[in-house]
Amino acid sequence: MRIFSRMLAWIYSITSLVVAFFCLALSSGRLSVEQLELSLREVNPVTMGIIGAVLIILGMLWVVLILEYLHKSRSISFDNPGGEVKLALSAIEDFIVKRVLAQIKAVRRIKTKAFTTSRGLKLINRVVLWSDNDIPSTCAEIQDLIKKYLQDIVGVERVSVIKVNVAAISTHVGEEEPKQEEPIAYE
C-alpha cells in the first residue's frame, strides 16, 4: 500500500505542477487564454473526461488512505507471545492522568496528549500545580513517574519526549474551580 500511496502522491504532485505552470504562464502573459483554449480544443473531450475522472478517483483514494493512516497512527502496537497488542493513545493519556493525580499531590490538574513519532512516543503534559510546591522538582517527578509507568506497566520501551508545560499555579485558599476548562495549547 505504501507504493500505491507514493504513486498517488507523485501523480498529484506532477499534475499540480502542470496546473501551476499554466496558471503562472497565463498570469505573466506568456500564454493567452485563446492559446490555451485552442490547445484544449485539439484534445478529445472524452479523453479529457477520462483523465478528469481518473484524477478525481485517485484523489479520493488518496484522501481515504491519508485518513486511514491518521486513524491508525492514534495507536501503538507491539508483539506479545500470544499475538499483536494494539494500545490506543487515548488509553495511555487517560492512564497517565489518573496515575499522576493519584501519585503526585502537587498536581491539581493535568491534560496529556500523546503522539507517535519515528523516535518513539512523545507526550506533552499541561499541568496546573498547587502553589506550595517546588515546581522544578515536581515537573521532574512527573516526568520520571510517567516514564516509569510507560516502560514498566504499559510496556512502551521507546519514549522519546515527555514535556511538562505548567499552565497555571493555584493557591489553596478561596479558589473556585473554573467553570470551563481553557483549551489546551500543544506545540
Buried (B, 14 or more C-beta within 10 A) or exposed (E): EEEEBEEBEEBBEEBEEEEEEEEEBBEEEEBEEEEEEEEEEEEEEEEEEEEEEEEEEBBEEBEEBEEEEEEEEEBBEEEEEEEEEEBEBEBBBEBBBEBBBEEBEBBBBBBBBBBBEEEBBBBBBBBBBBBEBEBEEBBEBBBEBBBEBBEEEBEBEBBEEBBBBBBEBBEEEEEEEEEEEEEEEEE
